[in-house]
């Protein structure tokens, strides 16, 4: 069983999206972007490591910053593409909770996924 | 907490996609289509109830029928759009397992999702 949220030769994996009632959903792409910004220190650098356009990364950050009660990414001035960006404590909390939801869901369903693989795939 | 896989006023819900290593993934859209075919008895009628084009439904059924060891939908002759379709025992098993994975993941993560809602959304 893959527990990392990525399927591998050991078996299938879950991809988790959290649907909120009246706002955008939170899935693996936004969470990976937050983690990349946290590592890279800027939206532009994070977009490059994810092979995503700067514009798309920026739009996702804007969505992330308005869908929760507090902004998840804080940007510093520095020209249209030059400034740095940091993940706020609220952002780290959202990353952490999402990864915990993912791990807990993978743990709880691993036996079911194994039987699905055994019975339906082979 | 919504446990049906659909967010409502009670809180967020998980949307689950199962990623297999070397084949298409299985998510809520394909499973709902299988359930609609099971109810409606034809791909065309199922597509209509899902407000999906017949072509898209047909392509999804073709994908479902080749990604598992056995076909999930069996189609009867009857012209290009006229024939009936039934969900096979393998198809019912896949629906059942997916819904169980979904329910188990929702159950296992409900407390985490509640704290995410409380801490990040309000």
gemmi code that builds the backbone of each chain (N, CA, C; Angstrom):
import gemmi

chains = {
    "A": [
        ("UNK", (0.823, -1.208, 0.000), (0.000, 0.000, 0.000), (0.859, 1.261, 0.000)),
        ("UNK", (0.531, 2.149, -0.872), (1.176, 3.455, -0.846), (0.425, 4.339, 0.148)),
        ("UNK", (1.126, 4.905, 1.089), (0.448, 5.769, 2.063), (0.780, 7.231, 1.824)),
        ("UNK", (1.569, 7.492, 0.814), (2.043, 8.853, 0.596), (1.080, 9.660, -0.249)),
        ("UNK", (-0.026, 9.087, -0.651), (-0.909, 9.798, -1.553), (-0.457, 9.711, -2.990)),
        ("UNK", (0.462, 8.789, -3.270), (0.906, 8.606, -4.654), (0.908, 7.113, -4.942)),
        ("UNK", (0.261, 6.729, -6.025), (0.211, 5.301, -6.340), (1.592, 4.822, -6.757)),
        ("UNK", (1.938, 3.630, -6.343), (3.187, 3.049, -6.819), (2.961, 1.566, -7.054)),
        ("UNK", (4.038, 0.836, -7.272), (3.876, -0.579, -7.625), (3.287, -1.396, -6.480)),
        ("UNK", (3.283, -0.819, -5.277), (2.723, -1.566, -4.146), (1.204, -1.530, -4.112)),
        ("UNK", (0.603, -0.643, -4.841), (-0.858, -0.613, -4.817), (-1.392, 0.780, -5.012)),
        ("UNK", (-2.715, 0.889, -5.010), (-3.352, 2.173, -5.267), (-3.217, 3.133, -4.086)),
        ("UNK", (-3.438, 4.384, -4.357), (-3.363, 5.409, -3.314), (-4.570, 6.317, -3.433)),
        ("UNK", (-4.926, 6.938, -2.339), (-6.039, 7.877, -2.353), (-5.554, 9.268, -2.733)),
        ("UNK", (-6.343, 9.954, -3.511), (-6.129, 11.394, -3.695), (-7.315, 12.074, -3.025)),
        ("UNK", (-7.011, 12.978, -2.119), (-8.048, 13.557, -1.267), (-8.295, 15.018, -1.641)),
        ("UNK", (-9.567, 15.347, -1.795), (-9.944, 16.747, -1.963), (-10.959, 17.066, -0.885)),
        ("UNK", (-10.771, 18.187, -0.214), (-11.723, 18.574, 0.814), (-12.667, 19.607, 0.219)),
        ("UNK", (-13.937, 19.241, 0.165), (-14.962, 20.136, -0.376), (-15.572, 20.920, 0.756)),
        ("UNK", (-15.495, 22.231, 0.658), (-16.183, 23.077, 1.623), (-17.489, 23.507, 0.998)),
        ("UNK", (-18.407, 23.857, 1.839), (-19.760, 24.122, 1.367), (-19.806, 25.267, 0.356)),
        ("UNK", (-19.229, 26.382, 0.690), (-19.461, 27.590, -0.096), (-18.165, 28.256, -0.536)),
        ("UNK", (-17.101, 27.471, -0.638), (-15.847, 28.062, -1.101), (-15.054, 27.036, -1.893)),
        ("UNK", (-13.941, 27.471, -2.488), (-13.167, 26.531, -3.297), (-12.707, 25.337, -2.464)),
        ("UNK", (-12.422, 24.230, -3.139), (-11.982, 23.031, -2.434), (-10.464, 23.061, -2.233)),
        ("UNK", (-10.014, 22.194, -1.339), (-8.582, 22.081, -1.034), (-8.119, 20.684, -1.415)),
        ("UNK", (-7.204, 20.618, -2.385), (-6.717, 19.323, -2.834), (-5.195, 19.290, -2.885)),
        ("UNK", (-4.655, 18.219, -3.457), (-3.205, 18.022, -3.427), (-2.408, 19.119, -4.142)),
        ("UNK", (-2.977, 19.707, -5.193), (-2.244, 20.736, -5.934), (-1.985, 21.980, -5.107)),
        ("UNK", (-3.028, 22.484, -4.447), (-2.852, 23.685, -3.619), (-1.916, 23.411, -2.444)),
        ("UNK", (-2.041, 22.219, -1.866), (-1.194, 21.907, -0.705), (0.273, 21.789, -1.138)),
        ("UNK", (0.501, 21.136, -2.272), (1.886, 21.042, -2.761), (2.447, 22.426, -3.078)),
        ("UNK", (1.586, 23.302, -3.603), (2.050, 24.670, -3.889), (2.446, 25.386, -2.597)),
        ("UNK", (1.625, 25.250, -1.556), (1.979, 25.862, -0.265), (3.325, 25.321, 0.233)),
        ("UNK", (3.510, 24.022, 0.121), (4.770, 23.422, 0.570), (5.947, 23.912, -0.266)),
        ("UNK", (5.715, 24.078, -1.559), (6.794, 24.560, -2.435), (7.149, 26.010, -2.109)),
        ("UNK", (6.136, 26.827, -1.804), (6.412, 28.224, -1.421), (7.182, 28.237, -0.106)),
        ("UNK", (6.795, 27.372, 0.797), (7.468, 27.286, 2.088), (8.949, 26.932, 1.901)),
        ("UNK", (9.226, 26.063, 0.969), (10.613, 25.664, 0.707), (11.377, 26.729, -0.082)),
        ("UNK", (10.705, 27.276, -1.115), (11.420, 28.126, -2.066), (11.485, 29.588, -1.614)),
        ("UNK", (10.523, 30.015, -0.816), (10.540, 31.395, -0.347), (9.978, 32.413, -1.323)),
        ("UNK", (9.471, 31.949, -2.432), (8.786, 32.878, -3.341), (7.796, 32.110, -4.207)),
        ("UNK", (6.785, 32.835, -4.669), (5.767, 32.201, -5.515), (6.368, 31.816, -6.858)),
        ("UNK", (7.221, 32.700, -7.390), (7.820, 32.428, -8.705), (8.682, 31.173, -8.661)),
        ("UNK", (9.508, 31.056, -7.617), (10.385, 29.881, -7.515), (9.567, 28.618, -7.287)),
        ("UNK", (8.505, 28.730, -6.479), (7.650, 27.566, -6.238), (6.976, 27.136, -7.535)),
        ("UNK", (6.512, 28.108, -8.317), (5.864, 27.789, -9.588), (6.849, 27.059, -10.507)),
        ("UNK", (8.095, 27.516, -10.535), (9.099, 26.852, -11.386), (9.304, 25.402, -10.958)),
        ("UNK", (9.443, 25.165, -9.661), (9.677, 23.778, -9.230), (8.463, 22.896, -9.536)),
        ("UNK", (7.276, 23.500, -9.589), (6.086, 22.691, -9.890), (5.764, 22.687, -11.380)),
        ("UNK", (6.616, 23.337, -12.179), (6.372, 23.447, -13.620), (4.973, 23.992, -13.895)),
        ("UNK", (4.656, 25.060, -13.167), (3.348, 25.716, -13.257), (3.636, 27.170, -13.675)),
        ("UNK", (2.722, 27.778, -14.400), (2.955, 29.179, -14.766), (2.880, 30.052, -13.511)),
        ("UNK", (3.623, 31.148, -13.537), (3.574, 32.068, -12.410), (2.153, 32.572, -12.205)),
        ("UNK", (1.494, 32.844, -13.331), (0.125, 33.357, -13.229), (-0.805, 32.367, -12.514)),
        ("UNK", (-0.684, 31.094, -12.869), (-1.552, 30.087, -12.245), (-1.244, 29.966, -10.745)),
        ("UNK", (0.063, 29.985, -10.419), (0.449, 29.892, -8.999), (-0.108, 31.090, -8.236)),
        ("UNK", (-0.008, 32.251, -8.841), (-0.452, 33.472, -8.175), (-1.966, 33.435, -7.952)),
        ("UNK", (-2.716, 32.952, -8.961), (-4.175, 32.843, -8.811), (-4.546, 31.847, -7.723)),
        ("UNK", (-3.799, 30.736, -7.634), (-4.080, 29.754, -6.591), (-3.788, 30.332, -5.209)),
        ("UNK", (-2.700, 31.097, -5.106), (-2.376, 31.730, -3.820), (-3.479, 32.710, -3.432)),
        ("UNK", (-3.954, 33.463, -4.412), (-5.026, 34.413, -4.121), (-6.273, 33.675, -3.618)),
        ("UNK", (-6.556, 32.527, -4.225), (-7.704, 31.735, -3.790), (-7.480, 31.207, -2.369)),
        ("UNK", (-6.284, 30.686, -2.133), (-5.959, 30.172, -0.795), (-6.045, 31.277, 0.257)),
        ("UNK", (-5.666, 32.487, -0.136), (-5.635, 33.582, 0.829), (-7.012, 34.143, 1.152)),
        ("UNK", (-7.998, 33.818, 0.334), (-9.333, 34.350, 0.613), (-10.305, 33.273, 1.061)),
        ("UNK", (-9.960, 32.014, 0.885), (-10.922, 30.962, 1.235), (-10.904, 30.588, 2.713)),
        ("UNK", (-9.843, 30.935, 3.423), (-9.785, 30.669, 4.860), (-9.926, 31.989, 5.618)),
        ("UNK", (-10.062, 31.885, 6.917), (-10.277, 33.089, 7.721), (-9.061, 34.006, 7.688)),
        ("UNK", (-7.862, 33.407, 7.604), (-6.641, 34.212, 7.554), (-5.857, 33.847, 6.307)),
        ("UNK", (-5.023, 34.789, 5.805), (-4.200, 34.461, 4.636), (-3.236, 33.315, 4.951)),
        ("UNK", (-2.981, 32.478, 3.964), (-2.058, 31.354, 4.153), (-0.658, 31.692, 3.661)),
        ("UNK", (-0.578, 32.697, 2.790), (0.713, 33.111, 2.231), (0.816, 34.614, 2.371)),
        ("UNK", (1.963, 35.066, 2.862), (2.208, 36.491, 2.984), (3.283, 36.873, 1.979)),
        ("UNK", (2.973, 37.883, 1.168), (3.927, 38.267, 0.129), (4.589, 39.584, 0.494)),
        ("UNK", (5.856, 39.675, 0.146), (6.588, 40.920, 0.370), (6.714, 41.696, -0.938)),
        ("UNK", (6.791, 42.986, -0.798), (6.960, 43.823, -1.984), (8.266, 43.504, -2.680)),
        ("UNK", (8.319, 43.806, -3.977), (9.575, 43.586, -4.697), (9.338, 43.493, -6.183)),
        ("UNK", (8.419, 44.303, -6.688), (8.176, 44.245, -8.115), (7.192, 43.147, -8.446)),
        ("UNK", (6.790, 43.098, -9.696), (5.689, 42.224, -10.078), (6.027, 40.753, -9.871)),
        ("UNK", (7.284, 40.369, -9.994), (7.654, 38.974, -9.792), (8.796, 38.814, -8.802)),
        ("UNK", (9.252, 39.926, -8.257), (10.504, 39.846, -7.518), (10.382, 39.524, -6.045)),
        ("UNK", (9.224, 39.795, -5.426), (9.136, 39.716, -3.980), (9.161, 38.310, -3.446)),
        ("UNK", (9.494, 38.203, -2.168), (9.455, 36.894, -1.518), (8.065, 36.587, -1.005)),
        ("UNK", (7.879, 35.357, -0.598), (6.591, 34.945, -0.029), (6.862, 33.941, 1.077)),
        ("UNK", (6.113, 34.066, 2.151), (6.239, 33.079, 3.225), (4.872, 32.492, 3.557)),
        ("UNK", (4.895, 31.260, 3.948), (3.681, 30.596, 4.408), (3.454, 31.012, 5.860)),
        ("UNK", (2.262, 31.514, 6.137), (1.932, 32.009, 7.483), (1.685, 30.830, 8.440)),
        ("UNK", (1.608, 31.100, 9.741), (1.228, 30.030, 10.674), (-0.110, 29.388, 10.288)),
        ("UNK", (-1.076, 30.177, 9.837), (-2.352, 29.593, 9.388), (-2.122, 28.657, 8.199)),
        ("UNK", (-1.201, 29.048, 7.320), (-0.886, 28.215, 6.163), (-0.232, 26.900, 6.559)),
        ("UNK", (0.685, 26.978, 7.507), (1.334, 25.743, 7.984), (0.311, 24.831, 8.648)),
        ("UNK", (-0.619, 25.436, 9.339), (-1.650, 24.629, 10.000), (-2.513, 23.910, 8.963)),
        ("UNK", (-2.871, 24.626, 7.892), (-3.695, 23.998, 6.857), (-2.924, 22.860, 6.174)),
        ("UNK", (-1.641, 23.079, 5.863), (-0.812, 22.002, 5.281), (-0.826, 20.790, 6.207)),
        ("UNK", (-0.543, 21.058, 7.472), (-0.437, 19.978, 8.453), (-1.754, 19.203, 8.561)),
        ("UNK", (-2.866, 19.922, 8.646), (-4.164, 19.243, 8.778), (-4.487, 18.435, 7.530)),
        ("UNK", (-4.216, 19.012, 6.364), (-4.491, 18.276, 5.125), (-3.672, 16.986, 5.087)),
        ("UNK", (-2.389, 17.078, 5.417), (-1.536, 15.876, 5.378), (-1.990, 14.850, 6.410)),
        ("UNK", (-2.511, 15.333, 7.530), (-3.030, 14.390, 8.533), (-4.312, 13.717, 8.041)),
        ("UNK", (-5.203, 14.492, 7.414), (-6.420, 13.916, 6.839), (-6.043, 12.839, 5.819)),
        ("UNK", (-5.076, 13.173, 4.962), (-4.630, 12.240, 3.921), (-4.088, 10.945, 4.545)),
        ("UNK", (-3.222, 11.100, 5.556), (-2.607, 9.929, 6.173), (-3.650, 9.075, 6.885)),
        ("UNK", (-4.576, 9.749, 7.559), (-5.601, 9.023, 8.313), (-6.539, 8.280, 7.361)),
        ("UNK", (-6.912, 8.927, 6.264), (-7.786, 8.283, 5.274), (-7.063, 7.094, 4.639)),
        ("UNK", (-5.767, 7.241, 4.346), (-5.004, 6.137, 3.740), (-4.919, 4.961, 4.701)),
        ("UNK", (-4.656, 5.276, 5.973), (-4.551, 4.219, 6.975), (-5.883, 3.479, 7.105)),
        ("UNK", (-6.969, 4.247, 7.180), (-8.279, 3.636, 7.438), (-8.775, 2.797, 6.267)),
        ("UNK", (-8.285, 3.065, 5.063), (-8.837, 2.380, 3.887), (-7.853, 1.396, 3.261)),
        ("UNK", (-6.691, 1.193, 3.880), (-5.668, 0.392, 3.195), (-6.139, -1.045, 2.960)),
        ("UNK", (-6.860, -1.628, 3.916), (-7.327, -3.009, 3.709), (-8.357, -3.061, 2.580)),
        ("UNK", (-9.269, -2.083, 2.546), (-10.261, -2.030, 1.466), (-9.599, -1.866, 0.106)),
        ("UNK", (-8.574, -1.011, 0.047), (-7.893, -0.793, -1.232), (-7.151, -2.052, -1.668)),
        ("UNK", (-6.624, -2.779, -0.703), (-5.947, -4.026, -1.066), (-6.923, -5.031, -1.665)),
        ("UNK", (-8.114, -5.137, -1.079), (-9.065, -6.103, -1.651), (-9.583, -5.605, -2.999)),
        ("UNK", (-9.722, -4.294, -3.156), (-10.130, -3.777, -4.462), (-9.091, -4.140, -5.516)),
        ("UNK", (-7.826, -3.986, -5.179), (-6.764, -4.342, -6.110), (-6.806, -5.828, -6.432)),
        ("UNK", (-6.946, -6.631, -5.404), (-6.889, -8.079, -5.594), (-8.090, -8.545, -6.439)),
        ("UNK", (-9.267, -8.009, -6.131), (-10.473, -8.539, -6.766), (-10.787, -7.916, -8.118)),
        ("UNK", (-10.401, -6.673, -8.312), (-10.858, -6.003, -9.530), (-9.755, -5.784, -10.547)),
        ("UNK", (-8.516, -5.721, -10.107), (-7.467, -5.377, -11.051), (-6.761, -6.586, -11.635)),
        ("UNK", (-6.814, -7.715, -10.950), (-6.023, -8.847, -11.437), (-6.918, -10.028, -11.813)),
    ],
    "B": [
        ("UNK", (-20.874, 17.124, 10.435), (-20.035, 16.516, 9.402), (-20.872, 15.880, 8.304)),
        ("UNK", (-20.537, 16.168, 7.085), (-21.178, 15.479, 5.977), (-20.423, 14.172, 5.734)),
        ("UNK", (-21.124, 13.073, 5.713), (-20.453, 11.795, 5.473), (-20.795, 11.236, 4.102)),
        ("UNK", (-21.582, 11.969, 3.363), (-22.049, 11.465, 2.076), (-21.084, 11.790, 0.954)),
        ("UNK", (-19.966, 12.409, 1.244), (-19.080, 12.828, 0.182), (-19.536, 14.110, -0.485)),
        ("UNK", (-20.450, 14.804, 0.145), (-20.906, 16.073, -0.404), (-20.908, 17.099, 0.723)),
        ("UNK", (-20.260, 18.234, 0.494), (-20.199, 19.240, 1.548), (-21.577, 19.852, 1.744)),
        ("UNK", (-21.928, 20.110, 2.964), (-23.169, 20.823, 3.226), (-22.943, 21.779, 4.391)),
        ("UNK", (-24.026, 22.332, 4.908), (-23.868, 23.349, 5.948), (-23.271, 22.773, 7.238)),
        ("UNK", (-23.269, 21.459, 7.363), (-22.716, 20.849, 8.570), (-21.194, 20.800, 8.564)),
        ("UNK", (-20.592, 20.962, 7.438), (-19.145, 20.921, 7.426), (-18.591, 20.381, 6.127)),
        ("UNK", (-17.268, 20.337, 6.043), (-16.634, 19.898, 4.804), (-16.773, 18.399, 4.579)),
        ("UNK", (-16.555, 17.978, 3.356), (-16.644, 16.561, 3.000), (-15.430, 16.199, 2.160)),
        ("UNK", (-15.076, 14.940, 2.187), (-13.965, 14.471, 1.371), (-14.455, 14.082, -0.014)),
        ("UNK", (-13.648, 14.398, -1.008), (-13.863, 13.837, -2.333), (-12.680, 12.901, -2.577)),
        ("UNK", (-12.975, 11.667, -2.882), (-11.944, 10.627, -2.933), (-11.687, 10.196, -4.368)),
        ("UNK", (-10.421, 10.172, -4.742), (-10.049, 9.600, -6.034), (-9.037, 8.506, -5.745)),
        ("UNK", (-9.217, 7.356, -6.367), (-8.263, 6.277, -6.169), (-7.321, 6.254, -7.360)),
        ("UNK", (-6.052, 6.489, -7.068), (-5.025, 6.486, -8.116), (-4.418, 5.105, -8.214)),
        ("UNK", (-4.492, 4.520, -9.395), (-3.813, 3.258, -9.626), (-2.507, 3.577, -10.320)),
        ("UNK", (-1.587, 2.669, -10.177), (-0.228, 2.937, -10.637), (-0.171, 3.235, -12.134)),
        ("UNK", (-0.759, 2.362, -12.936), (-0.512, 2.431, -14.378), (-1.804, 2.463, -15.182)),
        ("UNK", (-2.869, 2.955, -14.565), (-4.128, 3.048, -15.309), (-4.914, 4.268, -14.831)),
        ("UNK", (-6.037, 4.557, -15.507), (-6.807, 5.739, -15.107), (-7.276, 5.633, -13.651)),
        ("UNK", (-7.567, 6.767, -13.060), (-7.998, 6.775, -11.662), (-9.524, 6.592, -11.578)),
        ("UNK", (-9.971, 6.267, -10.378), (-11.402, 6.070, -10.135), (-11.870, 7.116, -9.133)),
        ("UNK", (-12.774, 7.983, -9.577), (-13.265, 9.034, -8.692), (-14.778, 9.095, -8.694)),
        ("UNK", (-15.329, 10.133, -8.055), (-16.780, 10.206, -7.881), (-17.564, 10.262, -9.192)),
        ("UNK", (-16.997, 10.858, -10.227), (-17.724, 10.974, -11.490), (-17.997, 9.622, -12.129)),
        ("UNK", (-16.951, 8.798, -12.232), (-17.127, 7.479, -12.844), (-18.062, 6.612, -12.006)),
        ("UNK", (-17.942, 6.713, -10.692), (-18.792, 5.882, -9.832), (-20.255, 6.321, -9.947)),
        ("UNK", (-20.478, 7.626, -9.963), (-21.866, 8.093, -10.130), (-22.426, 7.663, -11.485)),
        ("UNK", (-21.585, 7.662, -12.519), (-22.045, 7.213, -13.834), (-22.438, 5.734, -13.789)),
        ("UNK", (-21.618, 4.915, -13.159), (-21.974, 3.490, -13.013), (-23.314, 3.340, -12.300)),
        ("UNK", (-23.500, 4.095, -11.223), (-24.761, 4.013, -10.473), (-25.943, 4.477, -11.331)),
        ("UNK", (-25.703, 5.508, -12.148), (-26.777, 6.018, -13.009), (-27.129, 4.994, -14.092)),
        ("UNK", (-26.118, 4.311, -14.636), (-26.388, 3.263, -15.634), (-27.164, 2.124, -14.981)),
        ("UNK", (-26.780, 1.806, -13.770), (-27.461, 0.730, -13.042), (-28.940, 1.076, -12.838)),
        ("UNK", (-29.212, 2.317, -12.563), (-30.601, 2.750, -12.363), (-31.364, 2.886, -13.683)),
        ("UNK", (-30.676, 3.489, -14.679), (-31.401, 3.867, -15.893), (-31.457, 2.735, -16.921)),
        ("UNK", (-30.492, 1.834, -16.874), (-30.511, 0.725, -17.819), (-29.949, 1.039, -19.192)),
        ("UNK", (-29.441, 2.242, -19.368), (-28.758, 2.545, -20.629), (-27.770, 3.683, -20.406)),
        ("UNK", (-26.750, 3.693, -21.262), (-25.732, 4.744, -21.148), (-26.339, 6.097, -21.515)),
        ("UNK", (-27.188, 6.105, -22.544), (-27.789, 7.372, -22.982), (-28.660, 7.985, -21.881)),
        ("UNK", (-29.489, 7.144, -21.251), (-30.365, 7.661, -20.189), (-29.543, 8.112, -18.985)),
        ("UNK", (-28.492, 7.357, -18.670), (-27.632, 7.747, -17.551), (-26.950, 9.080, -17.832)),
        ("UNK", (-26.483, 9.255, -19.071), (-25.839, 10.518, -19.448), (-26.812, 11.679, -19.276)),
        ("UNK", (-28.070, 11.463, -19.682), (-29.060, 12.540, -19.547), (-29.276, 12.908, -18.087)),
        ("UNK", (-29.413, 11.926, -17.220), (-29.664, 12.259, -15.809), (-28.453, 12.967, -15.201)),
        ("UNK", (-27.257, 12.711, -15.752), (-26.073, 13.380, -15.215), (-25.744, 14.664, -15.967)),
        ("UNK", (-26.591, 15.020, -16.928), (-26.342, 16.200, -17.766), (-24.944, 16.145, -18.371)),
        ("UNK", (-24.632, 14.988, -18.923), (-23.334, 14.728, -19.539), (-23.616, 14.351, -20.992)),
        ("UNK", (-22.706, 14.656, -21.896), (-22.941, 14.252, -23.279), (-22.867, 12.730, -23.381)),
        ("UNK", (-23.606, 12.190, -24.361), (-23.561, 10.747, -24.571), (-22.140, 10.312, -24.891)),
        ("UNK", (-21.457, 11.123, -25.681), (-20.097, 10.777, -26.076), (-19.170, 10.670, -24.862)),
        ("UNK", (-19.292, 11.633, -23.949), (-18.426, 11.603, -22.760), (-18.754, 10.376, -21.899)),
        ("UNK", (-20.037, 10.094, -21.726), (-20.422, 8.922, -20.929), (-19.873, 7.648, -21.565)),
        ("UNK", (-19.985, 7.574, -22.870), (-19.530, 6.380, -23.589), (-18.024, 6.211, -23.435)),
        ("UNK", (-17.271, 7.319, -23.525), (-15.813, 7.246, -23.370), (-15.442, 6.812, -21.955)),
        ("UNK", (-16.178, 7.315, -20.957), (-15.908, 6.917, -19.569), (-16.201, 5.433, -19.362)),
        ("UNK", (-17.294, 4.959, -19.975), (-17.614, 3.525, -19.856), (-16.515, 2.692, -20.507)),
        ("UNK", (-16.026, 3.150, -21.652), (-14.952, 2.411, -22.320), (-13.709, 2.355, -21.427)),
        ("UNK", (-13.428, 3.477, -20.763), (-12.278, 3.502, -19.857), (-12.504, 2.543, -18.679)),
        ("UNK", (-13.707, 2.610, -18.099), (-14.033, 1.717, -16.977), (-13.942, 0.256, -17.394)),
        ("UNK", (-14.316, -0.025, -18.631), (-14.347, -1.423, -19.076), (-12.972, -1.979, -19.391)),
        ("UNK", (-11.981, -1.110, -19.535), (-10.644, -1.624, -19.844), (-9.687, -1.451, -18.678)),
        ("UNK", (-10.018, -0.652, -17.686), (-9.060, -0.422, -16.593), (-9.079, -1.513, -15.526)),
        ("UNK", (-10.148, -2.289, -15.472), (-10.202, -3.392, -14.511), (-10.066, -4.717, -15.260)),
        ("UNK", (-9.930, -5.785, -14.498), (-9.703, -7.088, -15.127), (-10.917, -7.537, -15.936)),
        ("UNK", (-12.121, -7.147, -15.491), (-13.348, -7.521, -16.195), (-14.136, -6.267, -16.523)),
        ("UNK", (-14.956, -6.315, -17.567), (-15.783, -5.147, -17.891), (-16.752, -4.828, -16.746)),
        ("UNK", (-16.997, -3.536, -16.528), (-17.925, -3.127, -15.464), (-19.327, -2.875, -16.008)),
        ("UNK", (-19.401, -2.632, -17.315), (-20.691, -2.368, -17.955), (-20.798, -3.266, -19.180)),
        ("UNK", (-21.939, -3.898, -19.317), (-22.180, -4.746, -20.473), (-23.257, -4.082, -21.323)),
        ("UNK", (-22.956, -3.906, -22.612), (-23.915, -3.206, -23.483), (-24.576, -4.195, -24.426)),
        ("UNK", (-25.847, -3.940, -24.690), (-26.573, -4.783, -25.636), (-26.692, -4.074, -26.974)),
        ("UNK", (-26.775, -4.866, -28.021), (-26.937, -4.296, -29.352), (-28.244, -3.522, -29.440)),
        ("UNK", (-28.292, -2.558, -30.343), (-29.546, -1.837, -30.523), (-29.325, -0.501, -31.191)),
        ("UNK", (-28.389, -0.454, -32.132), (-28.143, 0.805, -32.822), (-27.172, 1.653, -32.033)),
        ("UNK", (-26.771, 2.755, -32.651), (-25.675, 3.536, -32.087), (-26.020, 4.105, -30.717)),
        ("UNK", (-27.279, 4.395, -30.455), (-27.647, 4.937, -29.151), (-28.776, 4.153, -28.504)),
        ("UNK", (-29.220, 3.146, -29.191), (-30.465, 2.543, -28.753), (-30.350, 1.446, -27.725)),
        ("UNK", (-29.192, 0.797, -27.628), (-29.094, -0.413, -26.825), (-29.138, -0.152, -25.338)),
        ("UNK", (-29.469, -1.189, -24.597), (-29.441, -1.094, -23.151), (-28.055, -1.380, -22.619)),
        ("UNK", (-27.849, -1.076, -21.354), (-26.571, -1.354, -20.705), (-26.847, -1.793, -19.279)),
        ("UNK", (-26.099, -2.781, -18.823), (-26.229, -3.203, -17.428), (-24.862, -3.191, -16.754)),
        ("UNK", (-24.892, -2.885, -15.483), (-23.674, -2.942, -14.679), (-23.440, -4.403, -14.293)),
        ("UNK", (-22.253, -4.902, -14.581), (-21.917, -6.309, -14.320), (-21.675, -6.526, -12.822)),
        ("UNK", (-21.604, -7.781, -12.385), (-21.221, -8.047, -10.992), (-19.882, -7.380, -10.631)),
        ("UNK", (-18.922, -7.389, -11.548), (-17.642, -6.712, -11.276), (-17.870, -5.211, -11.079)),
        ("UNK", (-18.789, -4.650, -11.861), (-19.102, -3.230, -11.739), (-19.755, -2.900, -10.408)),
        ("UNK", (-20.686, -3.778, -9.998), (-21.323, -3.551, -8.690), (-20.312, -3.661, -7.558)),
        ("UNK", (-19.378, -4.561, -7.715), (-18.340, -4.729, -6.687), (-17.470, -3.468, -6.601)),
        ("UNK", (-17.127, -2.897, -7.759), (-16.303, -1.683, -7.753), (-17.069, -0.513, -7.123)),
        ("UNK", (-18.354, -0.364, -7.473), (-19.177, 0.684, -6.853), (-19.167, 0.511, -5.334)),
        ("UNK", (-19.449, -0.720, -4.916), (-19.554, -1.015, -3.488), (-18.239, -0.710, -2.758)),
        ("UNK", (-17.128, -1.140, -3.337), (-15.838, -0.910, -2.681), (-15.501, 0.572, -2.623)),
        ("UNK", (-15.781, 1.275, -3.723), (-15.502, 2.722, -3.723), (-16.322, 3.420, -2.642)),
        ("UNK", (-17.614, 3.085, -2.544), (-18.457, 3.738, -1.537), (-18.007, 3.379, -0.128)),
        ("UNK", (-17.484, 2.168, 0.042), (-16.971, 1.786, 1.364), (-15.686, 2.548, 1.691)),
        ("UNK", (-14.805, 2.692, 0.697), (-13.576, 3.472, 0.902), (-13.950, 4.902, 1.307)),
        ("UNK", (-14.920, 5.468, 0.579), (-15.368, 6.834, 0.842), (-15.920, 6.968, 2.272)),
        ("UNK", (-16.772, 6.015, 2.662), (-17.395, 6.085, 3.991), (-16.353, 5.907, 5.087)),
        ("UNK", (-15.419, 4.990, 4.853), (-14.400, 4.712, 5.858), (-13.456, 5.916, 6.009)),
        ("UNK", (-13.090, 6.520, 4.888), (-12.222, 7.702, 4.935), (-12.934, 8.854, 5.636)),
        ("UNK", (-14.228, 9.027, 5.362), (-14.995, 10.108, 5.999), (-15.077, 9.888, 7.503)),
        ("UNK", (-15.332, 8.640, 7.873), (-15.444, 8.315, 9.292), (-14.118, 8.597, 10.009)),
        ("UNK", (-13.027, 8.136, 9.385), (-11.719, 8.225, 10.043), (-11.217, 9.656, 10.160)),
        ("UNK", (-11.713, 10.560, 9.305), (-11.170, 11.916, 9.285), (-12.154, 12.952, 9.812)),
        ("UNK", (-13.302, 12.528, 10.319), (-14.323, 13.523, 10.657), (-13.861, 14.469, 11.766)),
        ("UNK", (-13.135, 13.941, 12.751), (-12.672, 14.828, 13.826), (-11.646, 15.825, 13.292)),
        ("UNK", (-10.729, 15.352, 12.441), (-9.734, 16.251, 11.845), (-10.399, 17.337, 11.005)),
        ("UNK", (-11.420, 16.960, 10.248), (-12.100, 17.942, 9.409), (-12.852, 18.956, 10.260)),
        ("UNK", (-13.374, 18.490, 11.381), (-14.054, 19.439, 12.266), (-13.077, 20.476, 12.822)),
        ("UNK", (-11.889, 20.032, 13.216), (-10.931, 21.015, 13.746), (-10.423, 21.931, 12.633)),
        ("UNK", (-10.290, 21.385, 11.425), (-9.879, 22.250, 10.307), (-10.916, 23.341, 10.090)),
        ("UNK", (-12.175, 22.949, 10.124), (-13.242, 23.931, 9.953), (-13.195, 24.977, 11.061)),
        ("UNK", (-13.072, 24.504, 12.292), (-13.112, 25.420, 13.425), (-11.914, 26.368, 13.405)),
        ("UNK", (-10.729, 25.834, 13.108), (-9.520, 26.641, 13.237), (-9.211, 27.489, 12.012)),
        ("UNK", (-9.606, 27.029, 10.851), (-9.157, 27.732, 9.645), (-10.247, 28.496, 8.929)),
        ("UNK", (-11.481, 28.096, 9.115), (-12.537, 28.721, 8.319), (-13.244, 29.841, 9.057)),
        ("UNK", (-13.171, 29.829, 10.379), (-13.956, 30.833, 11.100), (-13.063, 31.754, 11.927)),
    ],
}
model = gemmi.Model(1)
for chain_id, residues in chains.items():
    chain = gemmi.Chain(chain_id)
    for i, (resn, *xyz) in enumerate(residues, 1):
        res = gemmi.Residue()
        res.name, res.seqid = resn, gemmi.SeqId(i, " ")
        for name, pos in zip(("N", "CA", "C"), xyz):
            atom = gemmi.Atom()
            atom.name, atom.element = name, gemmi.Element(name[0])
            atom.pos, atom.b_iso = gemmi.Position(*pos), 0.0
            res.add_atom(atom)
        chain.add_residue(res)
    model.add_chain(chain)
structure = gemmi.Structure()
structure.add_model(model)
structure.setup_entities()
